Amino acid sequence: MNSRTEHDCIGSMEVPEEALYGVQTQRAAENFKITGIPISHYPHIVNALAYIKKAAAITNNELGKMDDDKTKAIVFACDELLNGKYHDQFIVDVIQGGAGTSTNMNANEVISNVGLEFLGYKRGEYDNLHPNIHVNMAQSTNDVYPTCLRIALLGKMELLMEAMEYLRKSFAAKGKEFSHVLKMGRTQLQDAVPMTLGQEFNSYAIMIGEDIERVREAMSLICEINMGGTAIGTGLNAPPKYAQKVTDKLKDLTGFELTLAPDLIEATQDTGAYVQLSGVLKRVAVKISKICNDLRLLSSGPRCGLNEINLPRMAPGSSIMPGKVNPIIPEVINQIAFTVIGGDITVTMAAEAGQLELNVMEPVITASLLNSLTIMRRGFKTLADRCVSGITANEDVCRGYVENSIGLVTALNPYIGYEKSTEVASEALKTKRSVYDIVIEKGYMSKEELDKALSPESMIHTHPLTLVPSCS
């Protein structure tokens, strides 16, 4: 394999001739054989780095710190990355030591070499466009890396909210479809009071809608960046007015409402926004997982479970039991939730591990948050398309549970009174007959009155035929 010799402060090293990255990236690739997941696995990270380097180059040019040719070369290279080219050259493992320096240098070297070829030079001829001197001008890993993470997170959060809204609409559609299906509500896995299956599914839609707002709220914290702070937030080696100008450029380039942190020293070391976001993702994951637990319970059976709903049959469920079909889509969402919850612990511990003016654990925060956002988005669309949209109701089963449930008497309290309801409940328990039949037999209500009282409309809005005192 042909190679070229490059050097850094550690010494000289051979780099593949065809590589757009350089010696520091090569060294990092050998040092960090950890997850096997390179930063190229997350295009949002590569694109965020390109936006930052482009904004910095333009800002430095406008401030008279970089000539037009070098600026054009850097902008060209960044645009190539934003168009999807050369992402395979980002080879550093997503989890790494050095607070993200290897990620920043991977970008600096790739952009430098693409820019060199744009200017008519060979790869590695850094005297003409240097990764540190020019591509990294007025920057430090300590403002580039957290800004890169925040821009990447904002992009992923938008995609997550789109997936959540897609899932919310799927549940809301089922809420309307099942609005006429009477069923028994349950608390503590025991019969409670009647409701409609539509109400149950609509409640899931509302839960998801509330959490979309929580994600949106978390975005406001992620929008605050520390560009221009350089090493520790003092702005060393950045020209006056650079911090605000580069922030404004990034806002224009990305379309996100980015703001410059009021205190860059605080912002360089503070990872609280990541903890907040991670907690929100955990909240979302926990609630969706609970919904999937419900779907598994409601569809349990088909003969020896609740069997109130049917989930789409997506795959054979057993290698030994013929005909068995399992709730595999809710099951995978449960496992996604467990992963997100574990990731929240990782983010919490990594944020706590910060020391003095910098938190060097941001790479694992990056990996955890981006992984959670990725699998949640994919999982939620899978849940909507391959499960929720195909759910059907077993209306007779649902109605039968209501008519046979002792809990039915609670719904009849306003019509026949507490004492008669207690009498009916006791007789139903003793004789194992249905409340429905006993009420009609005793003449407390006619079949027409009873059916009207148990209509979905009455379950949603109380319209008693005759209210009686509770102790009559």
Secondary structure, 3 states (H helix, E strand, C coil): CCEEEEECCCCEEEEECCCCCCHHHHHHHHHCCCCCCEHHHCHHHHHHHHHHHHHHHHHHHHCCCCCHHHHHHHHHHHHHHHCCCCHHHCCCECCCCCCCHHHHHHHHHHHHHHHHHHHCCCCCCCCCCCHHHHHCCCCCHHHHHHHHHHHHHHHHHHHHHHHHHHHHHHHHHHHHHCCCCEEEEEECCEEEEEEEHHHHHHHHHHHHHHHHHHHHHHHHHHCEECCCCCCCCCCCCCCCCHHHHHHHHHHHHHCCCCEECCCHHHHHHCCHHHHHHHHHHHHHHHHHHHHHHHHHHHCCCCCCCCCCEECCCCCECCCCCCCCECCHHHHHHHHHHHHHHHHHHHHHHHHHCCECCECCCHHHHHHHHHHHHHHHHHHHHHHHHHCHHHCEECHHHHHHHHHHCCCHHHHHHHHHCHHHHHHHHHHHHHHCCCHHHHHHHCCCCCHHHHHHHCCHHHHHCCCCCCCCCCCC
